[in-house]
Amino acid sequence: MLTTSPAAGGSDADSIPTAAAGTAALPEAGAAEESTFAERQSRAPYVEALRSLAEIDWQRIHVPGHQARAENAPGVASIVGEQALRMDFPMLFSGVDQQTWQLVTPGRRTPIMEAQDLAAEAWGAARTWFITTGASGGNHIATTVVRGLGTELVVQRSVHSSVIDGITHVGLTPHFVHGAVDAGLGCNHGVTPEQVEEALAANPESAAVYIVSPSYFGAVADIAGIADVAHRHGVPLVVDEAWGSHFGLHPGLPSNAARLGADLVVSSTHKAVGSLTQSAMIQLGHGPHARALESLVDRVVRSYQSTSTSALLLASLDEARRHIVSHPERVAEAIASAEAVRSLVKNDRRFRDATPDILASPDAIANDPFKVAIDTRGAGTTGGDAHFQLLRDHRIYCELSTPSALLLLVGATSPLDVDRFWTALQALPEAEIEPERPVALPPSCERAMGLDEAFFADVEIVDAASAVGRVSADSLAAYPPGVPNVLPGEVLSADAVGFLRGTAATPTGYVRGANDPALDTFRVVAH
């Protein structure tokens, strides 16, 4: 269920829309045009079509097997509700023209096409695809698109593990750019235009540039500057904007990558905008590089998308877009609640606001106001202990912790209950002696062979002590944030093994790609 022509919000012009940072309205639009924009964005055509279908008294003799009746799947109905079963139509049926009742009506704009058009307009993209495999699936799509352009790319080292998976699966050769690292807080940030310029000059056969912005901790990179560098070298810019799906939709937020010159953008809509988990978008930028990608992106999206795409996930994307664009007051309230927490932290004896640290990163030109980083150094507790005790004793589940910090993610239309959080934070016990804080992030390991060569090699399982000095067959990432600490083909160092085992031993620790949960054993390339 994909659009077959450029979105209504798109443009054939080479110029990029220059909407003010954070605004979802059309650039320099008058009152009449803004009113028309608001009226268009108040609709959710795919949602409305599904609801209309669900109101009909059907005798359903087709997939899915519950056939819309709670008694056929009572356990499932107890999880999602009977209304969700009624709206769980198969992909072709949910595109039915309810006037002609034909599965396919050539030339007709289907509800899903209209919904994607509205999303493209809202984010200032030339075209948008809804996907139901999350931003991880979006990164697999984007890396496959890059492989259609060539065999090499310049890529930020601290990308999500799904980017590494995608690069490995399609046989790309990465030229890594190592971005900023805050060893104190234990987090990676982004890269600068100068770093990308240097990498492209050193690797002229690269077919694309692939970066992340914002970082997990909310550092916003200079997308416009990096796009300019990429385009001067004749290659497109791909941005994993998973953590910035809300960018560009309110004046109080940074602008988004599609408006700033990126050619292909992966947006994890569920993270902050509030669609259902696993729903995401692929956005096409503007200009000649983006236009040259459109047909390839369309075919790759189709090849990765399930032929039984969830109507509920697609509908949640349509509804979430309508809600955030139509209710700027909710975004303002959410921003205010995040700022209220920052203000309390700034004036607190134990905890410290880490926002200045994030903005001090050499790549950061702004920060995401919805990521609240609280430095726990000097608070008599580690970030991990604070995370665990808030969860266990107060039923407050934060986004992430490191040995030195606690990270909150405030939903873009979900104002935080500041009093509840602050009362719980203040109730955390304080040790008389500062706790020992393990190394936050190990240095990158030495590369011995290619990603795909190691991933597809014969492997053997060895214990942790024996793994040191051996070549990893896996991508191993402390999760969240999911940035690989070890890549396939890298030599496992004692620091990396110790860090990953230490992560797994914490109450909130998890390592993606591990052979076993405790990392007592490792999968390595066979001798």
N, C-alpha and C positions, 0 to 999 in steps of 0.2 A: 504494500500500500504506500506508494511513493508518488510524489509530485512528478509531473512529466514536463513541466515548463517552469521558467523562472518565477519566483514568488512575486506577488503583487507589490510587496515592499521593496523589491530589488530594483536595480538600475543597470543600464548598459553603459553608463558613463564610466570612464576610467577613474574619476575622482571618488574619494571615499567620503561617506557622510560625515559631517563634522559636528554632529550633535554635541552639545555641551556635556561634560562629564556627568554621567549618571542619568541623563534625561532620556525617557522613552519616547518623548514626542518627536515629531519630524523636525529636522533642523530648520531654524529661522522661520517656523510656520506661524502664520497669523492666527487670530482667534478662531476664525471659521474652520481652518484646516485642523487646528488642535481639537476642535469640537468633533469634526468628522473622524479624526484619529481615535478619540475617546469612544465614540459611538461604535466604530469598527471593533475596537479592542474589548468592548463590553460583551461581545459575542463569544461563544465557545461552540462552533458549528459541529465538531465531532461529538462532543458531549451531548449536545441537543439532539443529534441524530440517534445516538444510542438510547437516550432516555425515551425518545419517541418509539423506538423499536420495542423497548422493554414494557411499554404500556399496553402493547397488543397481546391479546390472549392467544398465544401460539400453541400449536401442538408441535413440539420440537422433536424431530426424528433425525438428528444430526449430531456431530461433535460440537461441544464437549459432552462427555458421557453423562454428566449430571442433568443435562437437558433442562436446566433452569428451575428445577424443583428441589426444594430443601430436603424433602423426604428421600430423594435419591442419593443425597450426599450430606447427611445431617452433620457429620463432623466438619466438613468443609464449610457448610452454611454457618456453623457456630463460630468459625474463624472470621469469615468475611461478611456474613449477613446474606439474607435471602435476596435483597435487592442487587447485590453484586453478582449473584448467580444469574439473575434475570438479564443483567447487562453483559454477561460473558458470552458474546456472540463470536463466531469464527470470523476470520479476517475478511473473506469475500462477502459474507452476509452483512457485516457491519458497514460495507460500502455500497449496499443496495440502494438504488434510486427508489425512494418511497413514493414517487409518482408513477414511474413506469414499471417498477418491480423487476427490472432487468439487472443482472449481475454486472454487466458492462454496458455503459452508454458512451460511445465515442464522443469526445469533445466536451463531456460534462465535467464540471468542477465538483469532485466528490467532497464530502465533509472533511475527510482527512487532508485533502489537498488544501482546502480553505483554512484549516487549522494550522497547517505548516506555513502557509502564506502569512497568517497573522503573527506567528512566532517570528518569522523573518523580519517583518515590519517592526515588531517590538524591539528586537535586538539589533536592528540596523544591518541585517545580513542580506545578501543577494538571494539566498535560498536556504531553507532549513529542512532537515530530515529528522523525523522522530525515530528513535531507536529504543529497543527494549532489552538491550544487553548491557546497560550501564555505560559509564564513561570508559570502563575497561574494554568493553566491546567497541566503543568508539575509537579507542587508541589502536585496537587491532585493525579497524577499518582504515584509520589514517596511515598507519605504517604500511599497509598493503597498497594504498594509493601512492605513497612515496616509492614503493618498489616498482610501480608502473612507470616511474620517471627515471629510475636509475638504480644502481646497486650500492651507492654510498650516500651518507647523510651526515650533517653536523647536528649533534644532539646533546642537550644538557645532560650531564651525568646523573643528576638527582631527579630524573623523571620517575614516574610511577612504574611499578614492576610490570604493569600491563604493556607499557611501551617497549620495555625490554623483551617481553614475551613476543610481541608483534614483530620486532626487529629480528628476533631469533627465528621465528617461524617462516618468515619470507626470505631469509638469507641476506639481509642488508649488512653492510659493513659500517659500523658507527665510528665517527670521529668525535670523541667526547670533549665537551667544554665543561670544566669544573667550576660550578658556581660558588657563591658565597656560602660559608658555613659558620654558624654561631656555635662554637664549641661549648660555650658556657650554658646556653639554653638547651643545646642538644638538637639543633635543627638546621636544615638546609634551606637556602633561599634561591635566588635566581642568578641569571647571567646578564652581562652588560652588552651594549652594541659593539664596544671595542673588542670584547672577547670573541664575539661572533665574527667580526671582521677578520680578526687574526686567524680564526679556525678556517674560514672559507678561503682565505688567501693561501693557507698551508695545504688545503685539500680541495683544489679546484674542480675535481670530478664529482663533488657532492651535489646531489640532486635536490636537496631541500634542507631547511633548518627546522629543528623541532625543539621547542622549549616549553617550560611550565610557567604559568603566571595566573593567579597569584600563587605563592608558595603555601605550604600547609599552614604556616604561621601567619600568613596574610601579607607578605611582602609583594608589592606589585612592581613588575619589571617595566622597562621602557619599551613597550610593544611597538610604538610608532618608530622609534629609533632603530630597533632590531629589524622591523619590516623594511625600513629604508635600506639597511645594509644588505639584507637578503635579496631585495629586488635589484639593487645595483649590481649584484653578482649573478643576476638572471635566474634566481631560484625562488620558489614559494616559501612562505613562512607558515608552519603548522604550530598551533598553540593548544596545549592541554590546559584549558581554562576550567577544569573540573570544579575547582574551589571558588570560581568566580561567576557561577551561573546567574547570580543576581546583579552583576555589574552592568551598568548602562541602563538600569531601569528606574533610577531615582536620582535627583540632583545631589543627594547626600552620599552617593556611592561613586567609586571610580568608573571611568568609561570602560567599555568592553572591547575585547580584542578585534572583533569583526569591524567595529567602527574605527579602529586605530591602524588598520592596514594588514592584519593577518589574513591569510588566504583560506585557511581551513582551521576550524575551531571545534574542539571537543568540549561539550558543556554538560556537566553532571547536574541536571536540573533538580533532581531530588535532594541534593545536598543542602541547599539553602533556600531554594524557591518553593520546595514543598510538594513536588509531585511524588508519586509512589516510588519506593525504593526499586532500583533497577531501570528506571526510565531516564532517558537522556536525549540530547540533541546533537546533531552535527550541523554546523553552520558554515556556509560558504561566504567568503569575503567579496570584495569588489576589485575591479581592475583586471588586466589581461592575465595575470598568473592564476587568479581564482577562476576566471571564465574558462581557461584552458583545462582546469581540473574537473569541471562540473559533470561531464559525461562519465568520466572514470569514477568519480565519487558515487554517482547514482548506481552504477553497475556493481561497485564493491559493496555499498550498503545493502543492495538487494541480495548479494551473495552471502552476506553474513546474517541478515535478518531472518528470523524464523518464518516459515510459511504458515505458522499458526501463531502469529503475533497476538499478544494479549490486548484485546480491546480496552480493558480496564487500565493498563499501563499507558496506552496511547491517550485515552481520555483524560488521565490524570495530568499529562503534559499540557493538554489544551486548557484544562480548568486552572492549573497552577499559573499558567501565563496570564489568563484573564484576571485572576485574583490579584497578582502582584502589580499588574499595570493599572488595574481599576481602583486599587486601594493604597495610594501613596501614603495615606495617613498611618497605615499599619507599619509600613517600612520606617517612617519617621519615629514611631513609637518604639520599634525594635532598636533603631540606632540609639535613641535616648536611653533605653534600658542598658545597652552595652556601655555607653558612656558613663552611666551612673555607677556601674561596677568599677570601671576604670578610676573614677573619681574617689570612690571609697578605698580602693587599693592604694592610690597615690598618697592618701592621708593616713595609711595604716602603719602601725609599728613593725609588724612582722613581715608583711608581704610587699612586693614591689611591682609596679606596672612595667612590663617589659616592652611596651610599644616603642619607646625611644631606641631600644636595642635593635628592633626590627627596622625602623626607619634609618638607622645608621648603617645598615647593610649597603655595600657599594652599588648593588643593583636596584635598590628600592627607591622608587620615585613617589610612592604612596603606600598606604596600608589599607587592608580590609577592615572596616569598623566592626564587623561582626565576629572577628577573631579576637578574643580577649586573652592575652598571654599574661599569666601571673607568675612572677619569679618567686620561688619558694626558698631560695638561698638566704639564710639568715632567719628563717621562720621556725626553725626547730623541727622541720619535717621535710621529707623529700617530696617532689611532685608525685612520684608513684604512690607513696603512702597516703598523701592527701587525696589522690584519685580513688584509692581503694577504700579509705575510711568514709569518704563522702558517699560512695556507692553502698557500702555495707551498713553504715549507721544512720544515714540520712536519706537514702534512696534518691541520691542526686548523681546522675551519670554524666560525667564530663566527656569531652571529645577525645582528649589525649593527655598523657603526662610524659615527662622526661624526668631524669633524676633531679633536674633543677627547675622545672616549670610545670604549671597546670594550664591547659589550653581549653577555653570554652568556645563553642560555636553557637551563636545566637541565630535562629532562623530569621530570614529576611522579613517575614510577616508574622513573626512569633515573639513578641516582647517577653523579656525574661522577668520572672518573679524575683526581683532583686533582693527583697527582704529575706525570702526563704534561703536563697543561696548564701547571702552574706552572713546570716545567723549561723548556718551550718559551717561555713568556712571559719568563722571566729571560734566555733566550738571545738575545732581540731586540737588535739593535745600538742603541747610544745615540749620538746626535749630540752633538758638543761644544757646538754652538749650537742652541738650541731652534728647531725648524722653524716656518716661517710657517704659521699656521692661518687658512684662509679663513673668511669669515662663515658661521656655522653655519646660520642660518635667515634668509631675507629677510622683511621685513614684508609683510603682506597687500597685494595690489594693489587699486587702485580699481575699483569696479564700474561698468560702463557700460550693461549690458543683462542681461536675465534668463538663467538657466542654459539653459533649453530654447530660448529665442529664439536664443542664440548657437550652441548645439550643432547645431541644425537649419538654420542659415542657410547661404547660399551662402558658400563659403570660397575663399581663395587661399593659395598657398604663397609665403612670403617668406623672405629670408635673415635671420640672427639680428640683424644690425644694424638692418635695416628693421623687424623685429618690435617693437622698443621703441616704445611708444606706440600700438600696434595692439591690437584686441580679440581675445583668445584664443578660438578655437573649441573648444579641448580642455581637458580636466582634466589637468593635468600634475603628477605626483607622484614625488618622489624615492623610490625603492623599494629595500628596505624603509625606513620603515614604511608607505609608501603613503598618507600624509596629503597631499592636494593642496596644492601650493605656489601653483598658479594654477588658477582655476576658469573654466569657459566664461563669457564675458561680462565678464571682468575685463581691464583694460588692462595689458598686459605692461610691467613696469617694467624698467629697466636692472639693478636688483639681482636681480630674479627670473630674468631671462634669464642673467645671469652665474652665479648660483647653480646653475641647472639645467645649464648647459653645464659648469660645474666639476664637478658631481656625475657627469655622464656621462663625464668624462675620467679619473676615478679608476679604479683596477683593479677595484674592487667596485661601481662606480656603474651605476645603471640608472634611467631616468625613464619611468614608465608614461604612456602616452598621447602620447609624442613622435612627431613626423612622421618623424624619422630618429634612429638611435641616438646620434649625436654632437650632436644639436640644432643642426646647421648651418642648418636651416630650421625654420620654425614655420608651423602652420596657423592662419590668422587669418580673422576675418569680412571678407568682401569689401566694398569701399567701396560 
